[in-house]
Amino acid sequence: MSKFKTSKFRNTQAKAAKKENSYTGLNIPNLNSSSDHVAASGSFLACNAGSGGSLAVIALSDYAKKDASMPLLNAHSGFVSDFQFSPFNDSLLATGSEDCTVKFWRIPDEGLTESMSNSLLSVATERKVEAVRWHPAAHNVLATASSNIVKIWDVENGTDRYSLDSHGDAVTSISWRENGQLLASASKDKKLRVLDPRSSSVVAECPGHAGVKEPRVLWLGNEDYIISTGFNQARERELCMWDTRNFGKSVQRCPLGSSTGIVLPFFDADTGILLLVGKGDGTINFLEFDSKNAKLTEGSSSYSSSVPQKGACLVPKRALNIMSCEVVRLLQLQQNAVQPIGYFVPRKSYLDFADDLFPDTLGSTAAMSADEWLGGANEMVERVSLRPAGKDTGAGSSSASATAASKSPSPNQEDEFEIVQLKPFSGVRSSKVRHWQGTTQPKSTWIDGLKPVCTSIPGDSDGLSVSQKRALVPLAGVGGHLAVIQLDKPGRRTTTETTSIPFLENGCSIQDFCFDPFDDSTVYIAGEDGKVNIFKVPAGGLTQTIVQPEGSLRGHYEKVNLLAPHPSARSVLATASFDTSVKIWDMTTESEKYVLEGHGEQIFAMAWSADGTLLATMCKDRKIRIYDPRSSTSPIETGVGPNGSRGARIRWIGTTHLIISGFDKSSQRLISLYKRKDMSKAVNTIKLDVSPSILCIEYDDDRSLLYYYGKGDSSVSALEVSLTESPFLFATTSFKGNGLQQAVAFQPLCMCDVKNVEVARVWRLSNQGSLEPVTFKIPRTRNEFFQDDLFPPTRVNWESSMSASEWFSGKNVPQKTLSLAPAGMKPLSEAPVIVVTKKKYESFNPHEKTDQEKKEELLSAMVQKMAEPDDPLPQDEMEGVDEDEWD
């Protein structure tokens, strides 16, 4: 027998119900608590709906689309922060609210036919209610968390029997052990506790998650283990498992990424399946708990969709489609719907009951009354079989692959659920840049101790600007402080030095900033006062704070949110403002030359084409506009951009295509490629993830790499752009940095170490106030040669090609190009060809002999073998026996 245990659920498939089998048309409000926001019994589901104090209660079998006239449970005067059905009565619902009350409701068997506002019972709490949890074994016993107090209620008498106030801050989550003897809690004081409610004592406690966001806690059935979800000190989500017998430290810790939404955990004790639902994104992670080895393992059945989820809950086992091998069903709360997601184990046949998948489960009859449990009794709920009447046991049936299961599905399975499948593998595309690698340079090259970094720079700004020698870093402070950092002077700034770092003081909050691309002693700062201030930095850097700018641009009557220097003409600047205008300035005279019109709402982004003839903008009204400023102040071409209204970035690909990063209607980040001559729709769109931060983009024209990254992310990723190969955008590798990033900026290509095949050098501004240099390289085997296939003659974009007056007069002088080949380094295209050595075995080298030569060689060998004299057979040399011995 193999010593490796094979999970019965390794081939589980997540299947989302079709729209006609979902609960749609719901009016879901803004949800601001950390609870599940949806609950289910064997007969009903309930979710936040309408105003904050109301719930929608729907029969599980009622898939009809709802409308604004649907009856609601008008439960509370404040927001309903948590609610749960009784495990022993499908119609009994407990609700807790920010109005400091807990109420109990009995839902009619036929559901709500009219709105309901009269509760069975209402009890008051000291503060707003954070969580309500029914006792898993005793009837009419409820635990509530309110502020830092956990109370145990006798619902039959409407009284609180036990109160535990040992928490240092608000309790955010509570969870019963399956036998109902102990209760786990998580609190904002960053501690986890195991409580004995009947003795009003803390059995054990330990430090939990270091992050400030609300943690969640969940007891793993009747095991000695609990799991918790929360955030670490770097604001990254994590999952921890704890042994309550040794509560000092976690026995397992799993990172869950850097999204901002809290993670809701759900556990099925019968199967050991753990589902992790991230609020605000569309991913549901699938894990399995191995009780014998006390280990969580990630399964292959994670579910992902483009629709962000607001909450979730599990449906009781008795409501599942048992004969379709549905082992778990989760209800996913979306913007205006509740989506059932079933987890099915594929089998060759669905005719027999699979008792290996469905062990006896907890029944719906309480083991004790409230008085019995409160008096000290401990009883477990009796388990019941899930086998439908008249169905035989299918223990002999074995698991099959998803393909085999799809050939003989159950009758109802395909009607109700739609399988979520990945796209088939279609081969590997050849690429020279696909496997680029990012490396953070040694800490001795960092510039750290820059606190306090300003984190309130608007999302329209990239938040960091670098030249060949300097960096602009926004600092926190009244009046808009911008530090000018010399990049050739690494090291840590002590607290005293940090507070005395000289800076440029703008006089008002900073909206955007940048260097003059051809002179890093000139700095442009856009402010909320509608002005653009021009500062000059001394040759040796700042030695004292500069308050007075050298000049100012005055022309916008609302705050300026975007700056875009001309890519080739010296002293030409484009500015965009909340007054919906774009102005082109001659910086030599500080005068306004052109005012570009046609924007109806806020301008999210703008970018010059590489040759400096055209300017593209992306606006909140979803319109892409292209201007030729010297010929017309109105757009010469328009198109339709992404649906989202949270911000965008725009970049040119040559003069024929545009790249736009933005959001769709469900706040999912995306990158779209547009053809300039037809911008009615995108040529291709790649949807990425759900995150509140805008994706910044940077295009490397020489290698056709589009880098993208977000504020608050920890990685920089890239797409390869090929305008001659569909689908035109191709994924490459990613770089993950040390912790979260506040901003990222790219230095000019002349700063790269070409000898070591360095294709980009960037600086990351971390949340901890450090500037970290990162190099992007492409691995090559023959580094002794100049990689001229990766480094074509590059445009010298760090030097201007014409003056402002020349450009305004209509001239177009292209920037010169420059070979980056180091002196004396031979190009790879001129390198000698490597001679392939002969392989050891000729049969592996088909070019050594022709087929005819092989046939003749084989025939010759056979003839030679036949010509040899016959050797005697072994039996010919054996001695026989005399004939008389046979008698």
N, C-alpha and C positions, 0 to 999 in steps of 0.2 A: 504493500500500500504506500502511496506517495506521502512523504512527510509534509508536502505543501497542500494546504487546504484550498480548494477552489470554491469561490463564492457562487451561490445559486443566482445571484443578482448581477453578475458581471455583464450580462447582455441586456440589462434592463433598458427599455426605450422610453424616452419622454415624448408624449404625444399631446399636442394642444388640441382642445376641442374645436370643432368648426364653429363658425359664427352662429349658426342656427342652434347650436347646443351650448351657447354661452349666455351670460346674463348681461344684456346690453341696454343702452339708453338710460343709464343711471346718471344722476347729477351728483358727482363726487366733489365735495368742497376741498379747499386747501387744508392739508393735514399737517399739523405742526407738533405732534407728539411722537414718541418713540414706540408706540404700541403697534399691534398687528393691523388694526383698522378693519379687519374682517374676521368673522367667526362663523363656525358651522356646527350644527348638530346632525343627527341622522335624518332630519326632516327639513331643516331650514338653514338658510345662511343670512347673516346680518352684516351690514357695512355702513360706514358713515355716508350720509347722503343729505341733500338739501342744505339747510343751515347747519351750523356746527353742533347744535343740540339735538339733531334728529338722526334716525337710522332707517335704512331700508331693510325690511325683513321679507325674504322671498323663499318660497318653497323650492327645494332642490330640483324638483321636476318641472318647474315653471320657467321655460326658456323664452317666453314671449318677450318681445322688445318692450321696454318700459318707456314712459314719457313723464312729463312734468306733473301730470295729474295723479300719479301713483300714490296710494296711501303710504304714510310714513309713521314711524314710531317717534312721536315728539317727546323725547325722553327727558331732556334737561334744558335749563335756561342757559347753561354754558356748554362749551365744546365737550362732546363725549370722548374722553381720553382713552377708555378701555372698556371692553365688554366680553362676556363669555357665556356660552350655553352650559347648562348643568349636564354633567356626564350621565346622569340618571333620569333626566326628564328633557326630552327634545324641545319642549315648549317653554321651559323656564330659562329666562335670560337675566343675567346680572349686568348692570351698567354702572360705570363710574365716570365722574365728570369734573370739569374745572369749577363747577358751581359748589364744590365741597359736599356732594351727596353721592350715595350709592343707592340705586333703585333696583327693584326686582319686578319682572314682567312675566305674564303668562300669555304666550302667543296662541291665538285660537287654532284649532286643528286645521281649519281650512285656510289659514294664513290671514293676513290683514286685508279685509275688504273695505275698510275705511281707516282713516288716521286714528291713532290711539295715543292718549296722553295720561290715562289713569293707571298708575302702577299698583302692584300688590302691596309693596312696602317701600319705604324710603327711610334711610338712616343718614345721619350727618357725620362728617369728618372735620378735623381741624383745618386741613389745607386741601388743595385740589388733589383729586385721586389720580395716581400714576398707573396703578395696575390692580386688576381683580382676578383671582384664581380660585375656582371651586376645588374643594377637597376631593382627591381621587378615589376615596374609599367610603367616606361618611356622607350621609345625606344631609343637605341643608347646612353645610359648613363652608364658609367663604373666607379667604384671606384677601386683605386689601393693603396696598401701599399708598401712603399719603404723607408727603414731605419726608421726614426721616423716621416715620413710625409705621410699623407693620402691625395690623390688627387681625384677630380671628373673630369672626362673627357667627353667632347662633341665629341663623335666618328664621327659624321657626318662632323664636321669641323676639327677634329684632334687637338683640343686644350684642355688644362686643364683649367677649369673654377673656381674651388675652391681648396684651399690648406690649410691643417690644420697641423701645426707643433708643437702642444702642448704636444706631447709625450716625455717622458724623455729618452726613449731608443727605439730600433727597434720595430715596430708594427709587431706582429706575426699572427694576425687574425682579420678579419673584417666581419660584418654580417649586412644586411639591415633588418629593420622592414618591414613587408609585405606591408604596405602602402607606403613605400619608403620615408617617411619624416625624419626618424632618422637612424643613423648608430652606431652600437656598435663596440668597438675595444678592443683588448687585447695587451699588450705590455710587453717587457722584463723588464720594470721598475716596474713590479709587480702590475700594476694598470689596472682596467677596466674603460672604458669611454663610455659615450653616447654622440654622436656628432650630431650637426645640420649642415649638410654640406653647406647648402645655406647661412647660416650666419657665416660660418667658426668659430664656437664656440663650446665649450664643455658644454653640458647641465648638465652633472653630471659625477662624477668620484668617485671611491672608491678603497681601497686596495683589490687586487685580491688574487692570490695564492702565498704562500711564497717561493715555490720552484724555482729553477733557470731554469728549462726546459721550453720550449715554451708552453704557455697556448693557448687554443682555446676558442672562444666565438661564440654563436649562438643565434639568436633572435627566440623566440617561436611564429612563425607566426605573427599575428597582436595583440597579447596579450601584456600586460605591463611587461612581464617577459623575461629575458634572462637567458641562462645557460652558464656555463664556465667549462672547464676541465683543470686540471693542476696538480701540485705536491705541497704537503705541505712541511713544514720545515724538516720533517723526510724522505723526498724523496718518499712518498707514493702518489699514484694517488688518485685524488678526483674529485667529481662532485659537483658544487655549482649552486643554483638557486638564482636569484636576482630580486627584485622588482624595476623597474626603477623609480617608484614614491617615493621610500624610499631606496635610493641606499647606505646607510651607511654600511649595513651588509647583509650577505646572509640570505635568508629565509629558505633555506634547504641545508644541506651539507652531501654528501654521500661518504664514502670511497670506493675506487675501487681496493685495493690491492697494492702490492709493486713491480709490474713489472716495467721495465725501459722504455718501449715504451710509447709515448704520446697517448692520447685517442682522437679519432675523433668523434664528435657528429653529428647525422643526425636526423632531425625532420620532421615528416609529419603532417602538420597543420590540415588536414581533419580528421584524426583519433586520433591525440594526441599521436602517437607512437614515442618514442625516442629510437634510436639505438646508442650504444656506441661501437666503434671499436677500440680495442687496437692494436697499431702497434707492430709488432714483435711476437704477440701471435695469437691464433686461436679462441678467444672468442669474441662473439658479444652479448652484454647485451641488454635486451629488457625492456624498461620502458614505463609507460603511464603517461601523464600529465593531471591532473584534474584541469581545468581552474577555476572552481567554488570554489574549496577549495585551489587553488594555491599549489598543492602538486604533487610530483613525486612518483609513486609507482612502485616497481619492478614486472615485469610480470614473467610468467612461460615459456616464449618462447625464452629464451636465446639460442644462437647457439654456438656450439663448434666443432672445428675440430683440427686435428693434424698438419695442414698446416699453417705456420705463414703468416700473412697478411701484405702487405706493404702499402695499402691504400684502399679507398672505396668511393662510391658515391651512391646516390639514382637515380633511373630511374623515369622520369616524369610519372604522373598518366595515361596519355593517351596511354602509351606503355605497360600497365599491362594487364594481362589476367582477365578481369573483371568478366566474366561469370564463372570463377573458384574461385571467391571470393579471388583473390590475392590483398591484400590491400596495400602492400609495396613490392618493389623489390630493393635489394641492390646488387651492383656489388663489389665483393671482389677481389682486386688485389693481386695475389700471385707471386711466383718466376718467373714463365714463362706462366702464364695464368690469365684470368679474369673469376671468378666463379660467375654466377648469383645465388642469394639466395632469394627465394620468401617467403613471409609471407602470409599464407592462413588461412582464417577463415572457419572451417568445417561447412557445412550445410547439411540437409537431402536431399535437392534437389538443383541442379544447373541449373534448367530449367528457372527460373525467375530471373530477375535483383534484387539484394538485395540493395534497396535504403537506408536501414538503415546503411549499411556499406559504401556506396559511396554517400555522400552528394555532391551537386554541388561543383565543384573545379575550381580553377583559370584557365581561358582560355589562349590561346596562342596569343591573340591580345593585343597589348599595349594599356593602357588607355590614354597615353599622348605621345606627341613628346618630343624630348630633349629640344627644345626651350620653350615649355609650362611648363615643370617641372622646368627648370632653371629660368623661369620667375615667379615662385611662385605658380603654379597650383598644386592641390592635388586631384588626382582621383584614384579610385581603379580599378583594372582589373576586367572586367565582368566575372562572374562565369558561367560555362557551365555544363550540365549534362553529366555523363559518361555512361548513359544507351545506349546500342547498339540498332541500328534500329531494330524494330520489336519485341523487348523483353518487356514483361509485368513486372510490378513492383512486387517484391517478398517480400513486407513488412510484409506479414503475416507469412512468414517462420521463424522459430525460430532456434537459434543456437543449435548445437548438439555436442556430444563428438567426439573426434578424431576417436574413433572406429566406430561410426556410419557413419562418413564422409568417412572413408576408404571403407565402404561397397558399397557406391554409388558415386564414384568419377566422376569428369567431364571427358569427353573423352580425353582432352589434358593434364590433370593434371598429371597423372601418367607417361605419355610419356616424359614429360619435367623434372620433378623434382623427386628426391629421398628423401623420408622422413627420417629425422635424428631421430632415436629412441634410448632410453636407454634400457639397458638389463633388462629383467624381473626379478623381485624379486624372489630369489630362497631359501629363508629361512635364519635363523640366525644360525651361527656356534658358538658352545660353546667355550669360551676362558677364561682363568684365567687372562690374561694380557691385554685384549683388551681395557679396560677402565682405563689405567694408567693416572695419572694426574701430570702435571708439575706446580710448584709454585715457583715464584721468591721470594727469601728471602728478609726480611726487608732491607731498604736502609742503616741501621746502619751496616750491614754486607758487604756492597759494598766496593770496592776499586776504587775510581774514581779520576778524575783530572789527568789522565795519558797522556793528550795531550802533544805533537802531536804524535798520533799513526801512524805508517807507513802503508799506504794503497796500496803500490806498491809491496808487497810480491807476487811472482808468484802464479798462481792458483794451481800448483802442490803441494804447501805446504799447510798444514792445517792452518797456520798463528797463532797458539797458542799451547803451550805445558804446561801441568800441572803435578805436582807430588803430593805427599801427603801434602807437606808443601809449595811448591813454584810454581810460574808461570813464563813462559818466554813470554814477550810481545815485539814485534818489535816496535821501535820508529823511527820517521822520522829523517833523518840526514845523512850527507855525511860520508861514511866509514862503514855503517852497524852497527846500534846501537841496542842492545838487552838488555832490562831491565829484572832484576831478582826480582820478587815481592814476598814478604813473605805473604802468604795467611792468616796467623793468625794475621795480623796487618791491619784490615780494617780501612777505613777512607778516607777523601778527601785530596789530595795533592794540596796545594795552588800553585799559579802561580810560585812563587819563588822556592818552593820545586820541582815542576815539571821540571823546567829548570835545576835543579841541581841533578835530580835523577841519581845515579850512574848506569852505564851500562857496558856491554861487547862490546868493539869495535872490529869488525871483520877485518877492514882494506879495505873492499870492500863490494859491495852490497850483502845482504843476500838472498840466494835462498831457504834454508830450515834450520830447527834447531830442536833440541829435547834434552831432558834429557837422561842420562843413566837410563834405567828403574829400575835399582837396586841401584843407587847412585845418588841422585839429586844434589850432589855437583859437578858432572861432566856434562858439557854441550858441545854438538857437534853443530858446525855451518858450513854449506856448503856455499861457496861463488862462485861468478862468475869468480874468478881467477883459478878455478879448484882444490882448496885446501879445506880440511875439518879441521878447527881449533878446538882444544880441550882446553876448559877453565875450571878452578877450581874455585868454589864459596866457600868463607869462611863459617865456620859453622854458624855464626850469620847473614849471608847474606852479600850483597855488601854494603860497606861503602864508596867506592871510585871507580871511573871508572878503569876498567882493560883493558889495551891495548895489553899486551903481552900474547899470548896463552901459555899454558903449552906444547903443542905439535901440530904437523900438519901432516895430511896425504897427501902425494904427489904421484900422480899416474895417475890421469885423466889429459888430455891435453885440455879439454874444461870444461865449468862451470858444477858444480855438482848441480843437481836439486832435488835429493831425498836421504833421510837417513832412514834406517830401522834397528834399533838394534835387535839383536836376542832375542826371547821371553823367553828363559830359560837359555841360556849360558851367563855367565858374560864376558864382554869385547869382544864381537863379533859384528861387524857392517857391514851392506851392504850399498853400495853407488851406485847411478846411475848418469850418466853424459850425457851431450849432445854429447859426443863422442860415444854414443850408447853402452857403455859397463857397466856391473855391476861388482863391485869388492867386495870381502869379505875380511875383515881386522881382524887381531888379534891386538886388541887395547893395549894389555899388552906390545907388542914390536913395535906397530905402523907399522906393516909390512903387505904387501899385500899377501894373501894366494891363492885366486882363482879369475880368471877373467872369467865371464860368457859371452858367445858370442852368436850371432845369431840374434841380433836386427838390423833391417834395418833402423829404424828412431828413433825419440825421444821417450824415455820411459816415459809414463805418470804416472805410479803407480807401486808399488811392495809391497808385503806383505809376511811374513813368515807364515807357518802353525803353529797351536797352539803348536805342539810338537817340532817345530824347525827343522824338517828334510827337508822340501821342501820350495822353494821360488817361488812365482808366480809373473809374470810381465804382464802389459798391455801396448802395444806400439801403436804409431801413425799409424803403418801399419795395424792396426786392428787385430793383432795377440795376442792371449793369450799364454804365454809360462810358463811351469812349469819346474823348475830345481831341481835336487838333487845335490847341489854344491860339496859334498864330493865324489861323484862317477863320475860326468861328468860335463864339462863346457858347454856342449851343452844341449838344452832343451830335456827333456825326454818325454814331451807331449806338443802338440800345439792345439790351437783352434781358432775360428773366433769370435771376439768381436763386439761391437757396431760400426755402420757406421761412427759416428761423429768423427771429428778430432780436437775437442776443449779441450780435456782433459778427465780424467777418474779417478776412484778409484777402488781398488780391495781388497777383504777380503775373508778369508777362513771360511767355515762352516764345522768345524771338519777337516777331511782330505779327504772328499769325494766330496765336492761341493765348488763352488766359487760364490761370489756375486760381480757383477761389476756395477758401476754407470757410466753413460756416456751420449752420445747424439746420436740421429739418424741423418739422412741426412738433416732434416728440423730444426735442432737445438733444438728439443724437448728433454727434460731431461728424462732419463729412468733408471730403475734398472732391471738387468737381473740375473737370477739364472742359473748356469751352473753345469752340472755333470762332474766331473773330467775325468771319463773314456770315455766320449763322448762330446767333446767341439766343435763339428761341428756346433751346434746351441744351443740356450738357451732353458732350460726346460720351463721357463716362463719369460715373460718380462712385466713390468708394466710401461706404459708411463705416465708421470706426467704433466709437464707444459713446456712452452718455456721461457727460462731464460739464460742469458749469463754465470752465475756462475756455477762452477762444484759442483755437489752434493758430500759432504763429507759423509762417512758412518762409523758407529761404531756398532760392533756386540756384543751383550750380550749373551754369550753361555749358561748361566744358565737358562735364561728365553726365549731364542730363539727370542729375539727382535732385529731387525735391525733398528737402528736410522739413519735418514738421514736429512741433513740440508745444506744450501748453504750460501756462503758469500753474504751479501746484502739482504738476506731474513730476516724475523722476526720470523720464526717458526722453531721448531724441530718436525719432524714427525717420525713415526715408522711403520714397517711392522713386523708381526709375521711370522716366518719361521717354516714350518712344512714339513719335508721331506717325511712324510708318507701320506699326504693328498693333493690331487690335488685341486687347482693349485699351492700349496706350499707356496705362498706369500699372506698374508691376511692383509688387512688394519686395523689399530687401530686408536686411537685418536691422536691428535696433541697438541703441546704446543705453544702458541703465546707469545712472550716476549715483553718487553718494547722497542719499536722501532726496528731499523735494527741492525743486528749483523755483526761484522767484522770477528769473528771466534767463534768456540765452542770447548771445550775440556772436556773430561771425566776424573774424578779422579778414582783411584783404588777403588774396591768394599769395601775394608776395611774401607773406610771413610763414608760409608752409615750408617744411623740410622736404623738398622734392626728392632728395637722394634716398630718403626712407619711405618714399611713396605716400607722403602725407598729403591728402587731398583737401583737408579743411582743418582750421584751428579755431576753436570756439572758447568762449568764457561763459561759465555758469555762475549765476548769482544765486546762492542758496538762501534758504529761509533763516539760516543761522548767521548770515552776514559775512559770507566768505565768497571771494572770487576764485573759481577753480578753473585752471586751463585744461582743456580736453583736446586731444588730437584724434582726427579721423584718418585712418590709413586703409589701404587696400593691399592685402597680402599678395606678394609675388615671390617666385622662386629665384629669379635672376636679378637681384637688386643691384648688382654691380653695373647694370646698364640703365640708362635713362629711359623710363617707361613712356616713350613718345606716343603710344596708343592711348594713354590715360591723360597725358599733358600736351594737348595741342597748343599752338600759339594762342596765348590768352589775351583778352582785352585788358588794357591797362586802365582799369576803372578807378585807380587811386590818383590819376592825373587827369586834369581837364584838357579838353581838345579845343576849346574856344572860349571867348569871353562872353559876358552877358549881352553886351551890345551886338556882338556878331550873331548870337542866337536870335535876339529880338528882331534883328534886321532880316532874318529869313535864312541864314546860312545853316548848313548841316555838315559839320566837320566830324567824321568818325574818329573815335579814339584809336590810337595806334595799338598794334598787337606786339607781343613780346614772347620770345621763347624762354621757357623756364629751365632749359637744360643747363646744368652746372658745367663750368668750363672743364674740358678734358674728359667728359663722361660720354661714352659712345651710346647712341640711341639703340634701343632694343631691336628696331627694324633693321639695323645694320649688323646685329650680332651674328656670329657664326651659328649655323644650324647644328643642333646636337645630333650626333650620329647614334642611332639606336643600336645597341649591342645585340649580337645574335643570341636568341633564347636557347636555353639548355636543351630543350627537346624540340627536334625538328617538326614533330607532328603538330606543335602549337604554332608553327610559323608557316602558313599556307603558301607564302611567296617563295619558299626555298625550292620547291619542286612542283612541276605541273601535274595535273591529274594523269596524263599519259605516262609520265615518268614513274609515278607511284604504281600504276597498274603493271608496267613492265617489271618493276622491282619485285612486286608481290608474285608475279607469275614465275620469275626466275628462281625465287626462293622455294616455291612449291615444286618445281621441276627438280631442283637440286636435292630436295628432301626425298623425293620418290626414287631417285637414282641410287641412293645409299643402300648397301646390303641389309637384308632384314636381320634384325637381332633376334635371338631365341626368346621365346616366351618364358615367363617365370615357371610355369607348370612343366615345361619341357625339361627343366633341370632338376625337378623333384624326383626322388626315388619312389617307385611304385610298391605294390605288395604282391606277394606270390598268389597264384590263382587258388591254391588249396586253402589259403587263409580266408577265402570268401565262403567256404563251406561251414 
